[in-house]
Every structure is written in C-alpha cells, then in structure tokens.
C-alpha cells in the first residue's frame, strides 16, 4: 500500500511539473519568425524605395539591391 501511494504522489507531482513547464515554455517563447518577417519587409521596402526602377541586363540594379538588402538584414540582426 505504501508503494502505491508513493507512486501516485510521484505521478501527480511529475504530471503537474510537466504541465507547468510546458505552459511556461509556450508563453515565453520568442516570436522569431514574426520579427524576421518584419525585418525582411522593412528591408525590402527600404531597398525598393532607395533603388527604384526595373532591373535590366547590365545596369547593375539587381546587384545593388541585393547588397543593400543584405546590409539592412545584417543591421537588423538577421542572416540574409
């Protein structure tokens, strides 16, 4: 009888601990994907405003846009 009571108490404690830990982890998880999306949106917008026009062969617009976007993403703390 003593072993079964100990097992029930231990099971209840572990169940409570697991539930509490899972809940706490879900509430404090950073929203990295949202922050990354917002940074991408900001960098693309800034790049297109700074370098308007249509890329064509030989004008280098695509390369300049790429470099500007990558720099913005790095400054925002993300790997482009």
Biopython code that builds the backbone (N, CA, C, O; Angstrom):
import numpy as np
from Bio.PDB.StructureBuilder import StructureBuilder

atoms = [
    (1, "UNK", "N", (0.821, -1.190, 0.000)),
    (1, "UNK", "CA", (0.000, 0.000, 0.000)),
    (1, "UNK", "C", (0.866, 1.255, 0.000)),
    (1, "UNK", "O", (0.539, 2.243, -0.658)),
    (2, "UNK", "N", (1.981, 1.212, 0.748)),
    (2, "UNK", "CA", (2.851, 2.375, 0.829)),
    (2, "UNK", "C", (3.472, 2.687, -0.533)),
    (2, "UNK", "O", (3.610, 3.853, -0.901)),
    (3, "UNK", "N", (3.844, 1.652, -1.275)),
    (3, "UNK", "CA", (4.451, 1.859, -2.596)),
    (3, "UNK", "C", (3.456, 2.451, -3.582)),
    (3, "UNK", "O", (3.820, 3.319, -4.376)),
    (4, "UNK", "N", (2.223, 2.002, -3.548)),
    (4, "UNK", "CA", (1.243, 2.524, -4.492)),
    (4, "UNK", "C", (0.904, 3.981, -4.173)),
    (4, "UNK", "O", (0.669, 4.767, -5.092)),
    (5, "UNK", "N", (0.874, 4.360, -2.890)),
    (5, "UNK", "CA", (0.622, 5.748, -2.529)),
    (5, "UNK", "C", (1.787, 6.629, -2.992)),
    (5, "UNK", "O", (1.571, 7.724, -3.510)),
    (6, "UNK", "N", (3.006, 6.154, -2.806)),
    (6, "UNK", "CA", (4.188, 6.901, -3.253)),
    (6, "UNK", "C", (4.193, 7.055, -4.768)),
    (6, "UNK", "O", (4.559, 8.109, -5.288)),
    (7, "UNK", "N", (3.794, 6.024, -5.462)),
    (7, "UNK", "CA", (3.742, 6.074, -6.918)),
    (7, "UNK", "C", (2.697, 7.074, -7.389)),
    (7, "UNK", "O", (2.926, 7.805, -8.353)),
    (8, "UNK", "N", (1.546, 7.111, -6.713)),
    (8, "UNK", "CA", (0.502, 8.066, -7.078)),
    (8, "UNK", "C", (0.951, 9.504, -6.821)),
    (8, "UNK", "O", (0.708, 10.387, -7.644)),
    (9, "UNK", "N", (1.599, 9.738, -5.692)),
    (9, "UNK", "CA", (2.090, 11.076, -5.369)),
    (9, "UNK", "C", (3.149, 11.496, -6.378)),
    (9, "UNK", "O", (3.123, 12.620, -6.879)),
    (10, "UNK", "N", (4.064, 10.610, -6.674)),
    (10, "UNK", "CA", (5.123, 10.901, -7.642)),
    (10, "UNK", "C", (4.541, 11.172, -9.032)),
    (10, "UNK", "O", (4.988, 12.088, -9.722)),
    (11, "UNK", "N", (3.565, 10.396, -9.436)),
    (11, "UNK", "CA", (2.916, 10.598, -10.728)),
    (11, "UNK", "C", (2.217, 11.953, -10.783)),
    (11, "UNK", "O", (2.311, 12.666, -11.782)),
    (12, "UNK", "N", (1.521, 12.302, -9.711)),
    (12, "UNK", "CA", (0.832, 13.594, -9.665)),
    (12, "UNK", "C", (1.827, 14.746, -9.716)),
    (12, "UNK", "O", (1.601, 15.729, -10.422)),
    (13, "UNK", "N", (2.926, 14.634, -8.973)),
    (13, "UNK", "CA", (3.949, 15.685, -8.973)),
    (13, "UNK", "C", (4.587, 15.841, -10.355)),
    (13, "UNK", "O", (4.750, 16.959, -10.845)),
    (14, "UNK", "N", (4.943, 14.732, -10.971)),
    (14, "UNK", "CA", (5.557, 14.787, -12.297)),
    (14, "UNK", "C", (4.595, 15.343, -13.338)),
    (14, "UNK", "O", (4.990, 16.112, -14.214)),
    (15, "UNK", "N", (3.336, 14.950, -13.234)),
    (15, "UNK", "CA", (2.333, 15.451, -14.170)),
    (15, "UNK", "C", (2.173, 16.958, -14.030)),
    (15, "UNK", "O", (2.107, 17.668, -15.034)),
    (16, "UNK", "N", (2.111, 17.451, -12.809)),
    (16, "UNK", "CA", (1.984, 18.888, -12.564)),
    (16, "UNK", "C", (3.214, 19.631, -13.062)),
    (16, "UNK", "O", (3.100, 20.678, -13.700)),
    (17, "UNK", "N", (4.374, 19.095, -12.772)),
    (17, "UNK", "CA", (5.623, 19.724, -13.200)),
    (17, "UNK", "C", (5.709, 19.784, -14.722)),
    (17, "UNK", "O", (6.092, 20.813, -15.278)),
    (18, "UNK", "N", (5.361, 18.708, -15.389)),
    (18, "UNK", "CA", (5.407, 18.679, -16.854)),
    (18, "UNK", "C", (4.430, 19.681, -17.451)),
    (18, "UNK", "O", (4.775, 20.390, -18.396)),
    (19, "UNK", "N", (3.227, 19.751, -16.918)),
    (19, "UNK", "CA", (2.216, 20.685, -17.416)),
    (19, "UNK", "C", (2.671, 22.123, -17.212)),
    (19, "UNK", "O", (2.556, 22.948, -18.119)),
    (20, "UNK", "N", (3.190, 22.428, -16.022)),
    (20, "UNK", "CA", (3.645, 23.782, -15.712)),
    (20, "UNK", "C", (4.821, 24.175, -16.585)),
    (20, "UNK", "O", (4.863, 25.298, -17.086)),
    (21, "UNK", "N", (5.770, 23.283, -16.777)),
    (21, "UNK", "CA", (6.946, 23.566, -17.593)),
    (21, "UNK", "C", (6.557, 23.788, -19.047)),
    (21, "UNK", "O", (7.061, 24.708, -19.690)),
    (22, "UNK", "N", (5.681, 22.967, -19.561)),
    (22, "UNK", "CA", (5.234, 23.111, -20.951)),
    (22, "UNK", "C", (4.493, 24.427, -21.146)),
    (22, "UNK", "O", (4.704, 25.113, -22.146)),
    (23, "UNK", "N", (3.638, 24.783, -20.213)),
    (23, "UNK", "CA", (2.880, 26.035, -20.297)),
    (23, "UNK", "C", (3.833, 27.230, -20.248)),
    (23, "UNK", "O", (3.702, 28.161, -21.042)),
    (24, "UNK", "N", (4.784, 27.207, -19.324)),
    (24, "UNK", "CA", (5.733, 28.316, -19.191)),
    (24, "UNK", "C", (6.586, 28.459, -20.448)),
    (24, "UNK", "O", (6.848, 29.577, -20.892)),
    (25, "UNK", "N", (7.012, 27.362, -21.014)),
    (25, "UNK", "CA", (7.830, 27.418, -22.219)),
    (25, "UNK", "C", (7.049, 27.990, -23.392)),
    (25, "UNK", "O", (7.601, 28.740, -24.196)),
    (26, "UNK", "N", (5.777, 27.646, -23.497)),
    (26, "UNK", "CA", (4.978, 28.155, -24.614)),
    (26, "UNK", "C", (4.679, 29.644, -24.455)),
    (26, "UNK", "O", (4.544, 30.347, -25.457)),
    (27, "UNK", "N", (4.573, 30.135, -23.240)),
    (27, "UNK", "CA", (4.263, 31.544, -23.007)),
    (27, "UNK", "C", (5.477, 32.454, -23.181)),
    (27, "UNK", "O", (5.314, 33.633, -23.494)),
    (28, "UNK", "N", (6.675, 31.941, -22.988)),
    (28, "UNK", "CA", (7.869, 32.768, -23.032)),
    (28, "UNK", "C", (8.726, 32.521, -24.272)),
    (28, "UNK", "O", (9.885, 32.934, -24.319)),
    (29, "UNK", "N", (8.174, 31.868, -25.246)),
    (29, "UNK", "CA", (8.916, 31.576, -26.459)),
    (29, "UNK", "C", (8.942, 32.819, -27.349)),
    (29, "UNK", "O", (7.889, 33.365, -27.677)),
    (30, "UNK", "N", (10.130, 33.269, -27.741)),
    (30, "UNK", "CA", (10.188, 34.465, -28.585)),
    (30, "UNK", "C", (9.600, 34.200, -29.965)),
    (30, "UNK", "O", (9.678, 33.088, -30.487)),
    (31, "UNK", "N", (9.022, 35.220, -30.532)),
    (31, "UNK", "CA", (8.420, 35.102, -31.850)),
    (31, "UNK", "C", (9.452, 35.485, -32.903)),
    (31, "UNK", "O", (9.387, 36.561, -33.498)),
    (32, "UNK", "N", (10.386, 34.599, -33.117)),
    (32, "UNK", "CA", (11.490, 34.886, -34.025)),
    (32, "UNK", "C", (10.986, 35.031, -35.451)),
    (32, "UNK", "O", (11.427, 35.927, -36.171)),
    (33, "UNK", "N", (10.084, 34.179, -35.865)),
    (33, "UNK", "CA", (9.630, 34.240, -37.252)),
    (33, "UNK", "C", (8.904, 35.556, -37.549)),
    (33, "UNK", "O", (9.032, 36.098, -38.647)),
    (34, "UNK", "N", (8.153, 36.064, -36.591)),
    (34, "UNK", "CA", (7.465, 37.336, -36.795)),
    (34, "UNK", "C", (8.471, 38.488, -36.886)),
    (34, "UNK", "O", (8.338, 39.372, -37.732)),
    (35, "UNK", "N", (9.469, 38.468, -36.015)),
    (35, "UNK", "CA", (10.500, 39.508, -36.045)),
    (35, "UNK", "C", (11.283, 39.446, -37.349)),
    (35, "UNK", "O", (11.605, 40.477, -37.940)),
    (36, "UNK", "N", (11.586, 38.234, -37.791)),
    (36, "UNK", "CA", (12.317, 38.067, -39.047)),
    (36, "UNK", "C", (11.481, 38.563, -40.225)),
    (36, "UNK", "O", (11.993, 39.246, -41.113)),
    (37, "UNK", "N", (10.209, 38.220, -40.228)),
    (37, "UNK", "CA", (9.325, 38.671, -41.305)),
    (37, "UNK", "C", (9.257, 40.199, -41.351)),
    (37, "UNK", "O", (9.339, 40.802, -42.421)),
    (38, "UNK", "N", (9.104, 40.818, -40.169)),
    (38, "UNK", "CA", (9.036, 42.278, -40.119)),
    (38, "UNK", "C", (10.324, 42.925, -40.611)),
    (38, "UNK", "O", (10.283, 43.938, -41.309)),
    (39, "UNK", "N", (11.463, 42.349, -40.254)),
    (39, "UNK", "CA", (12.747, 42.881, -40.720)),
    (39, "UNK", "C", (12.873, 42.726, -42.234)),
    (39, "UNK", "O", (13.341, 43.641, -42.913)),
    (40, "UNK", "N", (12.459, 41.577, -42.766)),
    (40, "UNK", "CA", (12.512, 41.364, -44.217)),
    (40, "UNK", "C", (11.645, 42.379, -44.940)),
    (40, "UNK", "O", (12.059, 42.970, -45.938)),
    (41, "UNK", "N", (10.436, 42.576, -44.425)),
    (41, "UNK", "CA", (9.511, 43.514, -45.046)),
    (41, "UNK", "C", (10.099, 44.935, -45.044)),
    (41, "UNK", "O", (10.026, 45.645, -46.047)),
    (42, "UNK", "N", (10.670, 45.331, -43.930)),
    (42, "UNK", "CA", (11.268, 46.657, -43.805)),
    (42, "UNK", "C", (12.450, 46.820, -44.763)),
    (42, "UNK", "O", (12.573, 47.847, -45.429)),
    (43, "UNK", "N", (13.312, 45.812, -44.831)),
    (43, "UNK", "CA", (14.494, 45.898, -45.678)),
    (43, "UNK", "C", (14.128, 45.924, -47.166)),
    (43, "UNK", "O", (14.720, 46.676, -47.940)),
    (44, "UNK", "N", (13.169, 45.117, -47.553)),
    (44, "UNK", "CA", (12.744, 45.112, -48.959)),
    (44, "UNK", "C", (12.143, 46.462, -49.318)),
    (44, "UNK", "O", (12.440, 47.021, -50.374)),
    (45, "UNK", "N", (11.303, 46.981, -48.443)),
    (45, "UNK", "CA", (10.670, 48.277, -48.691)),
    (45, "UNK", "C", (11.718, 49.384, -48.819)),
    (45, "UNK", "O", (11.657, 50.192, -49.746)),
    (46, "UNK", "N", (12.672, 49.422, -47.898)),
    (46, "UNK", "CA", (13.721, 50.438, -47.950)),
    (46, "UNK", "C", (14.553, 50.317, -49.220)),
    (46, "UNK", "O", (14.904, 51.319, -49.843)),
    (47, "UNK", "N", (14.861, 49.092, -49.591)),
    (47, "UNK", "CA", (15.680, 48.863, -50.777)),
    (47, "UNK", "C", (14.960, 49.326, -52.035)),
    (47, "UNK", "O", (15.559, 49.983, -52.886)),
    (48, "UNK", "N", (13.677, 48.990, -52.159)),
    (48, "UNK", "CA", (12.929, 49.384, -53.351)),
    (48, "UNK", "C", (12.715, 50.897, -53.415)),
    (48, "UNK", "O", (12.684, 51.476, -54.501)),
    (49, "UNK", "N", (12.568, 51.535, -52.252)),
    (49, "UNK", "CA", (12.429, 52.997, -52.238)),
    (49, "UNK", "C", (13.734, 53.676, -52.627)),
    (49, "UNK", "O", (13.729, 54.671, -53.351)),
    (50, "UNK", "N", (14.840, 53.146, -52.152)),
    (50, "UNK", "CA", (16.144, 53.760, -52.423)),
    (50, "UNK", "C", (16.618, 53.500, -53.846)),
    (50, "UNK", "O", (17.302, 54.332, -54.443)),
    (51, "UNK", "N", (16.252, 52.347, -54.383)),
    (51, "UNK", "CA", (16.703, 51.973, -55.728)),
    (51, "UNK", "C", (15.496, 51.603, -56.596)),
    (51, "UNK", "O", (15.295, 50.423, -56.884)),
    (52, "UNK", "N", (14.692, 52.579, -57.016)),
    (52, "UNK", "CA", (13.523, 52.266, -57.843)),
    (52, "UNK", "C", (13.938, 51.914, -59.264)),
    (52, "UNK", "O", (15.082, 52.114, -59.671)),
    (53, "UNK", "N", (12.996, 51.398, -59.985)),
    (53, "UNK", "CA", (13.253, 51.075, -61.387)),
    (53, "UNK", "C", (13.161, 49.597, -61.647)),
    (53, "UNK", "O", (12.895, 48.796, -60.751)),
    (54, "UNK", "N", (13.389, 49.253, -62.905)),
    (54, "UNK", "CA", (13.333, 47.860, -63.334)),
    (54, "UNK", "C", (14.730, 47.380, -63.659)),
    (54, "UNK", "O", (15.431, 47.996, -64.461)),
    (55, "UNK", "N", (15.142, 46.279, -63.039)),
    (55, "UNK", "CA", (16.463, 45.746, -63.375)),
    (55, "UNK", "C", (16.510, 45.284, -64.834)),
    (55, "UNK", "O", (15.580, 44.649, -65.331)),
    (56, "UNK", "N", (17.577, 45.607, -65.483)),
    (56, "UNK", "CA", (17.802, 45.100, -66.838)),
    (56, "UNK", "C", (19.255, 44.666, -66.916)),
    (56, "UNK", "O", (20.078, 45.018, -66.072)),
    (57, "UNK", "N", (19.541, 43.903, -67.937)),
    (57, "UNK", "CA", (20.909, 43.407, -68.077)),
    (57, "UNK", "C", (21.881, 44.569, -68.182)),
    (57, "UNK", "O", (21.704, 45.494, -68.975)),
    (58, "UNK", "N", (22.892, 44.491, -67.369)),
    (58, "UNK", "CA", (23.960, 45.469, -67.483)),
    (58, "UNK", "C", (23.808, 46.723, -66.643)),
    (58, "UNK", "O", (24.770, 47.481, -66.517)),
    (59, "UNK", "N", (22.625, 46.979, -66.056)),
    (59, "UNK", "CA", (22.517, 48.210, -65.288)),
    (59, "UNK", "C", (22.926, 48.033, -63.820)),
    (59, "UNK", "O", (23.083, 49.027, -63.111)),
    (60, "UNK", "N", (23.099, 46.800, -63.353)),
    (60, "UNK", "CA", (23.594, 46.537, -62.006)),
    (60, "UNK", "C", (22.603, 46.778, -60.886)),
    (60, "UNK", "O", (22.975, 46.717, -59.714)),
    (61, "UNK", "N", (21.349, 47.052, -61.219)),
    (61, "UNK", "CA", (20.351, 47.346, -60.203)),
    (61, "UNK", "C", (20.109, 46.152, -59.285)),
    (61, "UNK", "O", (19.978, 46.323, -58.073)),
    (62, "UNK", "N", (20.049, 44.971, -59.834)),
    (62, "UNK", "CA", (19.819, 43.772, -59.008)),
    (62, "UNK", "C", (20.928, 43.585, -57.994)),
    (62, "UNK", "O", (20.662, 43.281, -56.831)),
    (63, "UNK", "N", (22.176, 43.765, -58.423)),
    (63, "UNK", "CA", (23.314, 43.592, -57.523)),
    (63, "UNK", "C", (23.308, 44.651, -56.416)),
    (63, "UNK", "O", (23.589, 44.340, -55.258)),
    (64, "UNK", "N", (22.994, 45.883, -56.764)),
    (64, "UNK", "CA", (22.942, 46.947, -55.756)),
    (64, "UNK", "C", (21.806, 46.715, -54.763)),
    (64, "UNK", "O", (21.968, 46.936, -53.563)),
    (65, "UNK", "N", (20.655, 46.269, -55.270)),
    (65, "UNK", "CA", (19.533, 45.961, -54.386)),
    (65, "UNK", "C", (19.894, 44.825, -53.430)),
    (65, "UNK", "O", (19.601, 44.881, -52.235)),
    (66, "UNK", "N", (20.526, 43.808, -53.975)),
    (66, "UNK", "CA", (20.930, 42.664, -53.155)),
    (66, "UNK", "C", (21.870, 43.107, -52.046)),
    (66, "UNK", "O", (21.687, 42.729, -50.889)),
    (67, "UNK", "N", (22.867, 43.898, -52.384)),
    (67, "UNK", "CA", (23.832, 44.373, -51.394)),
    (67, "UNK", "C", (23.153, 45.236, -50.330)),
    (67, "UNK", "O", (23.452, 45.114, -49.142)),
    (68, "UNK", "N", (22.237, 46.107, -50.760)),
    (68, "UNK", "CA", (21.535, 46.973, -49.813)),
    (68, "UNK", "C", (20.642, 46.157, -48.880)),
    (68, "UNK", "O", (20.597, 46.418, -47.678)),
    (69, "UNK", "N", (19.935, 45.176, -49.427)),
    (69, "UNK", "CA", (19.072, 44.319, -48.613)),
    (69, "UNK", "C", (19.900, 43.536, -47.594)),
    (69, "UNK", "O", (19.531, 43.456, -46.422)),
    (70, "UNK", "N", (21.003, 42.968, -48.034)),
    (70, "UNK", "CA", (21.850, 42.175, -47.136)),
    (70, "UNK", "C", (22.388, 43.032, -45.988)),
    (70, "UNK", "O", (22.439, 42.578, -44.845)),
    (71, "UNK", "N", (22.782, 44.245, -46.285)),
    (71, "UNK", "CA", (23.287, 45.145, -45.247)),
    (71, "UNK", "C", (22.185, 45.484, -44.241)),
    (71, "UNK", "O", (22.425, 45.490, -43.034)),
    (72, "UNK", "N", (21.005, 45.759, -44.727)),
    (72, "UNK", "CA", (19.869, 46.063, -43.853)),
    (72, "UNK", "C", (19.546, 44.862, -42.952)),
    (72, "UNK", "O", (19.330, 45.029, -41.752)),
    (73, "UNK", "N", (19.514, 43.670, -43.523)),
    (73, "UNK", "CA", (19.213, 42.463, -42.753)),
    (73, "UNK", "C", (20.274, 42.230, -41.684)),
    (73, "UNK", "O", (19.939, 41.874, -40.554)),
    (74, "UNK", "N", (21.530, 42.421, -42.014)),
    (74, "UNK", "CA", (22.606, 42.263, -41.030)),
    (74, "UNK", "C", (22.444, 43.254, -39.883)),
    (74, "UNK", "O", (22.595, 42.895, -38.715)),
    (75, "UNK", "N", (22.135, 44.504, -40.225)),
    (75, "UNK", "CA", (21.943, 45.533, -39.189)),
    (75, "UNK", "C", (20.761, 45.189, -38.285)),
    (75, "UNK", "O", (20.758, 45.537, -37.104)),
    (76, "UNK", "N", (19.767, 44.515, -38.833)),
    (76, "UNK", "CA", (18.599, 44.115, -38.052)),
    (76, "UNK", "C", (18.881, 42.854, -37.220)),
    (76, "UNK", "O", (18.048, 42.429, -36.420)),
    (77, "UNK", "N", (20.055, 42.269, -37.421)),
    (77, "UNK", "CA", (20.444, 41.108, -36.640)),
    (77, "UNK", "C", (20.094, 39.776, -37.259)),
    (77, "UNK", "O", (20.081, 38.758, -36.567)),
    (78, "UNK", "N", (19.811, 39.761, -38.540)),
    (78, "UNK", "CA", (19.452, 38.511, -39.212)),
    (78, "UNK", "C", (20.452, 38.194, -40.314)),
    (78, "UNK", "O", (21.073, 39.076, -40.906)),
    (79, "UNK", "N", (20.576, 36.915, -40.559)),
    (79, "UNK", "CA", (21.433, 36.458, -41.646)),
    (79, "UNK", "C", (20.614, 36.481, -42.923)),
    (79, "UNK", "O", (19.601, 35.788, -43.017)),
    (80, "UNK", "N", (21.036, 37.268, -43.912)),
    (80, "UNK", "CA", (20.239, 37.353, -45.145)),
    (80, "UNK", "C", (20.259, 36.058, -45.954)),
    (80, "UNK", "O", (19.635, 35.982, -47.013)),
]
sb = StructureBuilder()
sb.init_structure("model")
sb.init_model(0)
sb.init_chain("A")
sb.init_seg("    ")
for serial, (resi, resn, name, xyz) in enumerate(atoms, 1):
    if name == "N":
        sb.init_residue(resn, " ", resi, " ")
    sb.init_atom(name, np.array(xyz, "f"), 0.0, 1.0, " ", f" {name:<3s}", serial, name[0])
structure = sb.get_structure()
